[in-house]
Amino acid sequence: MSFGKLKRALQSLINRKDLTDDLAGDFINRAVDEIERQLRIGPMEALLEASSWDGTANSITIPPNYLQLIDIFTDGGTLRLVDKDAFFCASTTGRPLVFMKTGASWLVKPKPAAGTTVFVQYYAESPPLQVDTDENVWTKACFSAVLYTAASLAADHFQMEDQYVQRFDGKAQALVTAIDGQNWDEKWNVPLAIGAPKDIGEY
């Protein structure tokens, strides 16, 4: 479903003449923001590749669409998040092994050599929907969750009766919960290679 169709659906659901096109669009973008603060699903994952290293730098700027970190890794393995004291004590030679967050950057150590690629896997927020033809993962696959979250925001904005706010909010939360459950089912519904327990014999 496109941004324009979602706005029409919201205006029909709320049924108020003062719910303008611009205001409906604002509620939908706010709804997407709220859902992205709750969910962490596969389509939200993004990958940043930091490869412009000269052997002296060790800083990666946090991207503007950043929501939550998943992993930082190189071809040699996953870096470990440490506190400042452990970071200062970490080795200064070899491939990057640890990282810490400071301000708007991640610092890695040892410093990546020229030619190294440091991968940052993270959850990213969607860019705002702007024109009626715009689509994203939420409008295409989760449009009911966006619609009812937006309806809850709109009903609260217009001070509609509590029964409407609660109905829209309840339906929105049920849809978001269902999406989260489906996401976990997908993560666990794959073959897992689990090694045998060590040093306790066979049963």
C-alpha atoms as one frame of an Amber mdcrd trajectory, in Angstrom:
protein
   0.000   0.000   0.000   1.335   3.434  -0.900   1.601   6.476   1.362  -1.342
   8.070  -0.452  -3.588   5.024   0.012  -2.697   4.867   3.701  -3.677   8.523
   4.113  -7.029   7.882   2.417  -7.630   4.848   4.653  -6.827   6.878   7.766
  -9.111   9.735   6.729 -11.929   7.255   6.097 -11.385   5.544   9.454 -11.298
   8.785  11.468 -14.007  10.456   9.318 -13.308  14.094  10.165 -13.205  16.955
   7.689 -10.380  18.626   9.607  -8.097  15.604   9.136  -6.232  17.164   6.230
  -3.920  15.361   3.848  -0.842  16.878   5.501  -2.043  15.996   8.985  -2.879
  12.437   7.942   0.624  12.106   6.506   2.112  13.381   9.753   0.193  10.787
  11.785   1.358   7.995   9.466   5.025   9.011   9.700   4.704   9.285  13.481
   3.098   5.841  13.528   6.053   4.368  11.632   8.406   6.050  14.118   6.517
   4.525  17.057   6.512   1.042  15.529  10.240   1.249  14.802  10.881   2.096
  18.441   9.195  -1.166  19.434  10.203  -3.690  16.780  13.534  -5.070  15.653
  12.872  -7.154  12.547  14.961  -8.332   9.614  13.886  -5.670   7.087  15.119
  -2.980   9.492  18.687  -4.287   9.350  21.324  -2.205   7.589  25.023  -2.753
   6.931  27.654  -0.011   6.985  31.031  -0.819   5.426  33.888   1.327   6.734
  36.906   0.828   4.484  38.691   4.193   4.195  41.438   3.417   6.689  44.996
   4.760   6.598  46.403   2.964   9.646  46.059   6.025  11.914  42.261   6.465
  12.268  39.987   4.291  14.396  36.650   6.143  14.422  33.378   5.185  12.706
  30.665   7.850  12.634  27.266   6.592  13.770  24.875   6.899  10.789  21.915
   9.316  11.083  19.329   6.541  10.625  20.809   4.454  13.459  18.426   2.870
  15.970  20.326  -0.007  17.611  23.577  -1.852  17.110  23.633  -5.545  16.180
  27.341  -6.256  15.596  30.635  -4.779  14.469  32.897  -7.255  12.681  35.667
  -7.761  10.136  36.574 -10.699   7.919  38.603 -11.926  10.891  35.760 -12.049
  13.396  33.332 -10.112  15.575  34.549  -7.203  17.659  33.750  -7.156  21.358
  32.067  -4.207  23.080  34.136  -3.093  26.096  34.153  -0.263  28.617  36.674
   2.581  28.519  39.195   0.969  30.853  39.263  -2.266  28.877  39.474  -0.304
  25.631  42.502   1.663  26.837  44.210  -1.562  27.920  43.500  -3.408  24.665
  46.320  -4.356  22.324  47.401  -1.801  19.743  48.612  -4.338  17.182  46.822
  -6.862  14.998  43.334  -6.847  13.569  40.523  -4.877  15.273  39.249  -6.815
  18.288  37.264  -4.436  20.513  35.165  -1.308  20.256  33.474   1.288  22.431
  30.878   3.979  21.806  31.696   7.585  22.534  29.503  10.497  21.504  28.443
  10.115  17.884  31.149   7.562  17.037  32.382   4.047  17.625  36.095   3.648
  18.293  37.786   0.388  17.310  41.074  -1.038  18.501  43.613  -1.974  17.278
  43.433   0.648  14.551  42.334  -0.922  11.247  45.106  -1.240   8.695  44.717
   0.186   5.222  42.630  -2.175   3.115  40.608  -3.447   6.092  36.823  -3.332
   5.958  34.951  -2.944   9.233  31.285  -3.906   8.959  28.660  -2.338  11.192
  25.367  -4.245  11.266  22.569  -2.244  12.862  18.847  -1.566  12.931  17.938
   1.530  10.919  14.880   3.762  10.824  13.001   4.320   7.571  13.211   7.658
   5.756  10.008   9.713   6.116   7.256   9.084   3.577   6.766  12.228   1.513
   4.815  11.783  -1.724   1.716   9.670  -2.290   3.574   7.032  -4.305   6.181
   6.428  -1.577   6.345   2.927  -0.098   8.493   1.165   2.479   8.448  -2.166
   4.291   5.788  -0.898   6.704   3.364   0.351   4.047   3.812  -2.779   1.941
   3.824  -5.555   4.546   2.523  -4.033   7.785   0.045  -1.411   6.582  -2.689
  -2.365   9.111  -0.289  -1.859  12.017   0.675   1.556  10.624  -2.966   2.466
   9.944  -4.235   1.666  13.432  -1.232   3.192  15.180  -1.848   6.369  13.159
  -5.571   6.169  13.991  -4.747   5.978  17.697  -2.573   9.086  17.391  -5.251
  10.903  15.402  -8.048   9.956  17.815  -5.985  11.241  20.734  -5.140  14.439
  18.823  -8.792  15.186  18.084  -9.818  14.232  21.639 -12.234  11.609  20.413
 -14.068   9.478  22.946 -11.861   7.083  24.896 -13.531   4.046  23.348 -12.156
   5.009  19.939  -8.664   5.711  21.235  -8.601   2.422  23.152 -10.000   0.424
  20.232  -7.470   1.807  17.767  -4.608   1.471  20.221  -5.596  -2.081  21.185
  -5.769  -3.194  17.573  -2.460  -1.480  16.788  -0.688  -3.191  19.690  -2.128
  -6.580  18.729  -0.850  -6.163  15.173   2.608  -5.043  16.328   2.773  -8.008
  18.719   1.820 -10.359  15.876   4.581  -8.929  13.676   7.095  -9.404  16.493
   5.929 -12.976  17.011   6.209 -13.752  13.317   9.721 -12.319  13.324  10.796
 -14.588  16.203   9.174 -17.590  14.531  11.225 -16.879  11.417  14.445 -16.534
  13.418  13.925 -19.845  15.209  12.395 -21.785  12.316  15.756 -22.708  10.815
  18.025 -25.728  11.362  20.351 -25.108  14.292  23.766 -26.726  14.570  24.226
 -27.262  18.309  27.281 -29.076  19.510  27.140 -31.939  22.007  27.700 -31.016
  25.688  31.316 -31.427  26.723  32.694 -33.600  29.510  29.371 -34.979  30.728
  29.202 -38.244  28.812  26.669 -39.488  26.305  23.032 -40.272  27.034
